[in-house]
Amino acid sequence: MKFVLKNGEEVEIKELDKKATAKQFRDFIEKIIKEKPQPFIVVDKVPSLKEEEAWLKGNREKIRKREMVKLVAWKENEIIGVCDATRQRGVERVNAMVGISIARGYRGKGLGKKLLVELIKLAKRKLHPRIIYLTVFEGNKPARALYEKVGFQNVATLPNWSKARGKYWGHVYMRLK
Ligand SMILES: CC(C)(COP(=O)(O)OP(=O)(O)OC[C@H]1O[C@@H](n2cnc3c(N)ncnc32)[C@H](O)[C@@H]1OP(=O)(O)O)[C@@H](O)C(=O)NCCC(=O)NCCS
């Protein structure tokens, strides 16, 4: 689907398809990992192309088995946003965990909200999860504001859970109301 950003630019949002390559995903995540200040994301090491290929293959397998849904936002051949929901394992398989990242130049333009809203609809339709949840660094104000706006609420905070920007931050668990 086409989506018009707040600045009038048109982008494309699609479910992960066969054309997307590991190189395109690696380029996307590399830029985010290398941001200064350090971003509030869990991955902090740029994957090798081989690692990214294995990761992408694993994603495709999970999507085929209806364990994952994934939306990718494109500007021509460049990935500018990714949002997914993954069914958890074993006794937690009734729940799906959400993740989202937008490329720096495309933030604050409505893309994160659009991707998340569409992803939730897709996840409900294809995964039928009991709980849709996510975790976010306590200090990640833009992300927390987005999640609240879309209908997530705090359920727990794990204090001083991981280190980013040279500091320990709590991890906040949020679930969709
Ligand atoms: C968090 C993130 C996904 C938000 O996506 P985005 O496209 O910038 O968000 P949107 O433009 O759709 O904004 C949606 C809402 O989020 C909030 N928001 C977005 N940027 C914000 C900011 N800088 N400060 C405060 N609130 C902000 C606002 O409430 C906004 O609603 P509004 O447009 O009605 O005011 C994006 O900033 C990102 O990818 N950051 C880096 C990676 C990351 O932190 N991922 C999340 C890991 S848990």
The ligand as an ORCA input file, in Angstrom:
! r2SCAN-3c Opt
* xyz 0 1
  C      10.172      4.982     17.926
  C       9.914      5.103     16.436
  C       9.549      3.713     15.889
  C       8.738      6.054     16.199
  O       8.416      6.076     14.811
  P       8.100      7.445     14.056
  O       7.817      7.151     12.638
  O       9.168      8.424     14.339
  O       6.765      7.896     14.820
  P       5.542      8.723     14.200
  O       6.042      9.856     13.389
  O       4.585      7.791     13.540
  O       4.887      9.308     15.530
  C       3.840      8.631     16.199
  C       3.670      9.195     17.581
  O       4.819      8.888     18.365
  C       5.145      9.988     19.193
  N       6.472     10.503     18.827
  C       7.167     10.295     17.680
  N       8.363     10.916     17.746
  C       8.411     11.518     18.954
  C       9.387     12.300     19.629
  N      10.573     12.592     19.049
  N       9.121     12.721     20.888
  C       7.938     12.438     21.484
  N       6.971     11.698     20.882
  C       7.197     11.259     19.647
  C       4.090     11.026     19.009
  O       3.104     10.793     19.989
  C       3.552     10.711     17.635
  O       2.215     11.030     17.484
  P       1.746     12.349     16.669
  O       2.376     12.259     15.319
  O       0.267     12.204     16.640
  O       2.260     13.465     17.450
  C      11.165      5.673     15.687
  O      11.513      6.879     16.310
  C      12.385      4.747     15.681
  O      12.479      3.854     14.868
  N      13.366      4.996     16.580
  C      14.617      4.265     16.590
  C      14.465      2.792     16.886
  C      13.606      2.558     18.106
  O      13.716      3.235     19.102
  N      12.730      1.562     17.989
  C      11.839      1.185     19.070
  C      12.508      0.176     19.909
  S      11.471     -0.340     21.253
*
